[in-house]
């Protein structure tokens, strides 16, 4: 019977003879990502992400038509980007909202996560699902589903799915207090 060490050594020998090279480790400057969201009504979306979800608006920025076109972001449309954060510092999650007035907009099918390809939902972890549900009720926003207890979650977290003003799915996860 072969030992685990002999199997590993055999595999290493095969790999060495095949010209296989282990990939270099990937190093990231930050381990969080920012997400850009094109919205129909920037004010309605700003209210949703701040008042309902709990993001904080920070200083945004502008992108010139020339830069946006050269970068492949728009067809030479300028962008005024409003930035909203969860947390503080460089590692804070950022949602960048932008509206392009007069742009031709293709509607997304946000019926379900499997209705079309692409990024389908955001997951946001809340400290208190009871408080999150109160903010939703106060804003007359009905959940798509939930809050539902997440099976096998020792913290007792619940899942609630809502839609932002453009119909994008937002998954809220957290304990009820």
C-alpha positions, 0 to 999 in steps of 0.5 A: 500500500502506497503512503500519502508521501509516496503519492505526493512524490510521484505526482511531483515527479510527473509534474516536474517532467511535464514542464508544469510550473506553478502559477505565481501568486496573485497579489492584490492592492486591496481585497475588496471590490468597488461596484459601479451601478448605472441607475435611472434616477440618481436621487431615488437610488441615493436615498435607497442606498443611504436611508434604506440600506445604510451606506454613507455618501462620500466624495464622488468624482467626474469622468470626462467624455473623452476619458470615458470613451477612450477607456471603453466605459461609455460612447463618449458620455461624461460621468458624474459618479456618486460614491457610497461606502460601507465602513471606513478606510481603503477597504470599505465596500464602495458602490458607485452610482451614475446616471447618464441623462439621455442615454439609450437604456436597455432594460435588465430582466431582474425577475430572478437571478437566473433570468439573464447572465451577468452580475445578479445581486449584492450581498450586504451583511447587516448587524440587525435584521429587525432594524433593517426590516423596520427601515424597509417597512418605513419606506414602503419597500416590500421584500421579494422574500424573507426574512428567512432563517438560514439553515445550519447558520450557528449565528441564527442569521436571516436572509431577506431579498429586496429590490433597489429602485431599478429592480436590482436584487439586494440580499440582506443577511444578518441576525434578528435582535 
